Every structure is written in C-alpha cells, then in structure tokens.
C-alpha cells in the first residue's frame, strides 16, 4: 500500500509544472549558446561605439585646451583688477552660478559642481568664494548653465533656482555666449551683492576639481575705496561690473568645457576596457558551452551505436 502511495506521489510531482526559469532535464545548451552569442554581438557593437567616442573626445580635447588657455587670460585679468579694489562692504547676498553642460556620458563632471554648491549652501562656503563672510545664506539664489546640473539641483534645491540656461557650450564656448549670460543675469531682476561661479577646474588631462570664483557686483564696486578714486559715473560702474562678470563666465566656460571633454574621453576609455573584459569572459563562456554541447552529442551517438 505504501509503495503504491509513494508511486502516485512521485507521479503527481512529475506532472507538476517546473519552477519559473528552470529548464527541463533534457534541454540542450543551444538556447543558452544563442543568448551568449547575441550578447557577445551587442557588447562588440558597444565597444566600437565607445572607441569611436573616445577618438572624437580626444580630438575635441585638444581644441578645448587651446580655447581654455585663451579664456584663462580673461580670468587672470579679472582677478588682477579685483585684487586692487578691495571692498569693506560685506556681500552676504550671493548669487550662485553653476556651470555645466547639456551633454552626458562624461563621468561625474556635472555632479561635481552640484555637490560643491549644495555643500556651500548647507555647511560652509566654497574655498576662495567668499572673502568677507564666513557663512552662506541657505536661501541664496541659484542660476544654472546646463541641463544636467539643473536636473540634479531641482531634486534638492528647486526653490533656490531662479534662472537656467541651455544650448550653451555645445561647441567651444565663445565670449558672445558669456556676454549673453551676463546680460540675462543683470536683467533678471534678482538682487545680489556678488556672483559666485562654481565650475570645474582643469588640473590635468585625467583629473579635475570643483572650484569657485567670486565676482563683485555693482554696489560692491561703488563701495570700494580704491575704486572711488577714479570718480566713475554710475553707468560706467554698471558696465564694468557686467563686463567683469562676462569675463569670469567666459574663463569658467572654457575651463569647464575642457574638463568635460577630458572626462568624456576617460569615461569612454574605461567603458571600452570594460567591454573588452566582458567580451573575453563571454567568449570563454561560449566556448565552454559549445564544447559541452558537442560532448553531449558525441555521448548520444556513441550510446546509440553501442545499443545497436
């Protein structure tokens, strides 16, 4: 009786459908080999794309570095001017201008400036950004160049964002781009004592770091004792403040663009290396599966011949 019950139980268990994803006992390796072959093909295609993008980024990096060297001259001249016009007036009302781009596939180049800005607003000011104040108002206004950093900052500080710019720096940035941004900032109606530019500083072809430079506004220039000596008219002071802001933005745009191309080249190089390692691993897995399938076929043939 117990033998009959055991037999029925085994029969019912055999009749039950197998677990989801489990292959039948008599399934060959051909389906698995086909999947591996398709994956190998897709990874090889990705490797070709990443290698092509690396070559393009390398070409653009050389042009971006030349533009960066020219743009740095504007930033150097700006710093020399403001070093000789110290202002006793504090600048608590800061406007943060984040400089990134609209393009991705370049590592953490965009999150670098976003994180630096959040740290400045939440904890402490950026190094070199504030000469007169030890703290930064968490409600400071933010303007962003580039859609990538805009998407990151909207999640954390959407209430601080006043103005955003895109389609700037798709190619090598020009002074006209910087002048247009500076003009829109001054006409936006946002009140500020100084503008803090947060951008990526080019360290080498393989590294960069978030940096900041503070540009004084019109009122801060008027309060400068050294600047008062020249007895400039109000219109001249306003024009000088806007021109100095455009200079600083242009220098930051060119340097950020060079960092972006460098980061993209490094990211595509790493992606190509990872694809090469994955291809080698998949090829070995495919060869082993193919050998196992051939061995099973040979065992079946030999077994059938022996039975005859």
Buried (B, 14 or more C-beta within 10 A) or exposed (E): EEEEEEEEEEEEEEEEEEEEEEEEEEEEBEEBBEEBBEBBEEBBEBBEEBBEBBEBBBEBBEBBBEBBEEBBEBBEEBBEBBEEBEBEEBBEBBBBBBBBBBBEEBBEBBBBBBBBBBBBBEEEBBEEBBBBBEEBEEEBBBBBBBBBBBEBBBEBBEEBBBBBBBEBBEEBBBBEBBBBBBEEBBEBEBEBBBBBBBBBBBEEBEEBEBBBBBBBBBBBBBBBEEBEEEEBEEEEBBEBBBEBBBBBBBBBBBBBBBBBBBBBBBBBBEBBEBBBEBBEEBEEBBEEBBEBBEEEEEEEEEEEEEEE
